[in-house]
C-alpha cells in the first residue's frame, strides 16, 4: 500500500502526529502521577 514515491508532506505529517501523540501521552502520565501522589 506504499506509493511509488514517498511524499515528504505525508512523512512530515506522520512524524508530527507521532510526536504530538507522544507529548500528549507524557502530559497525561505526569498529570495522573501528580494527581495520585500524596505530595505535591
Residue frames as qw, qx, qy, qz and C-alpha x, y, z in Angstrom:
[[0.000, 0.887, 0.462, 0.000, 0.00, 0.00, 0.00],
 [0.386, -0.600, 0.103, 0.693, 3.04, 2.26, -0.47],
 [0.475, 0.853, 0.059, -0.207, 3.19, 4.91, -3.19],
 [0.812, 0.422, -0.035, 0.402, 5.96, 4.84, -5.82],
 [0.345, 0.430, -0.284, 0.785, 7.46, 7.98, -4.27],
 [0.401, -0.540, -0.608, 0.422, 7.13, 8.66, -0.54],
 [0.036, 0.838, 0.216, 0.500, 5.54, 12.08, -0.16],
 [0.372, 0.152, -0.466, 0.788, 7.66, 14.32, 2.11],
 [0.376, -0.372, 0.047, -0.847, 4.48, 16.11, 3.17],
 [0.851, -0.301, -0.314, -0.294, 2.90, 12.87, 4.32],
 [0.727, 0.026, -0.505, 0.466, 6.12, 11.82, 6.04],
 [0.090, 0.281, -0.337, 0.894, 6.28, 15.12, 7.91],
 [0.604, -0.368, -0.104, -0.699, 2.62, 14.81, 8.87],
 [0.878, -0.211, -0.429, -0.018, 3.13, 11.31, 10.26],
 [0.545, 0.116, -0.473, 0.683, 6.22, 12.43, 12.19],
 [0.166, -0.345, 0.181, -0.906, 4.38, 15.45, 13.60],
 [0.754, -0.344, -0.242, -0.504, 1.43, 13.27, 14.59],
 [0.821, -0.112, -0.501, 0.250, 3.66, 10.74, 16.33],
 [0.316, 0.187, -0.410, 0.835, 5.42, 13.50, 18.26],
 [0.405, -0.367, 0.015, -0.838, 2.10, 15.06, 19.23],
 [0.844, -0.292, -0.375, -0.249, 0.73, 11.72, 20.44],
 [0.691, -0.003, -0.510, 0.512, 3.88, 11.10, 22.47],
 [0.056, 0.283, -0.289, 0.913, 3.67, 14.55, 24.07],
 [0.625, -0.368, -0.136, -0.675, 0.00, 14.04, 24.96],
 [0.858, -0.195, -0.474, 0.035, 0.81, 10.65, 26.50],
 [0.499, 0.093, -0.472, 0.721, 3.60, 12.15, 28.61],
 [0.203, -0.342, 0.133, -0.908, 1.41, 15.04, 29.77],
 [0.771, -0.343, -0.268, -0.466, -1.39, 12.68, 30.78],
 [0.801, -0.095, -0.511, 0.296, 1.08, 10.44, 32.60],
 [0.273, 0.197, -0.395, 0.855, 2.55, 13.39, 34.51],
 [0.442, -0.355, 0.010, -0.824, -0.90, 14.69, 35.46],
 [0.852, -0.268, -0.392, -0.221, -2.01, 11.23, 36.60],
 [0.680, -0.008, -0.511, 0.527, 1.15, 10.74, 38.70],
 [0.053, 0.270, -0.275, 0.921, 0.82, 14.21, 40.21],
 [0.599, -0.355, -0.144, -0.703, -2.85, 13.62, 40.99],
 [0.883, -0.237, -0.399, -0.068, -2.24, 10.22, 42.62],
 [0.550, 0.175, -0.506, 0.641, 0.83, 11.29, 44.60],
 [0.440, -0.741, -0.467, 0.197, 0.18, 12.39, 48.21],
 [0.376, -0.602, 0.023, 0.704, 2.91, 15.06, 47.99],
 [0.415, 0.867, 0.113, -0.251, 2.82, 17.99, 45.56]]
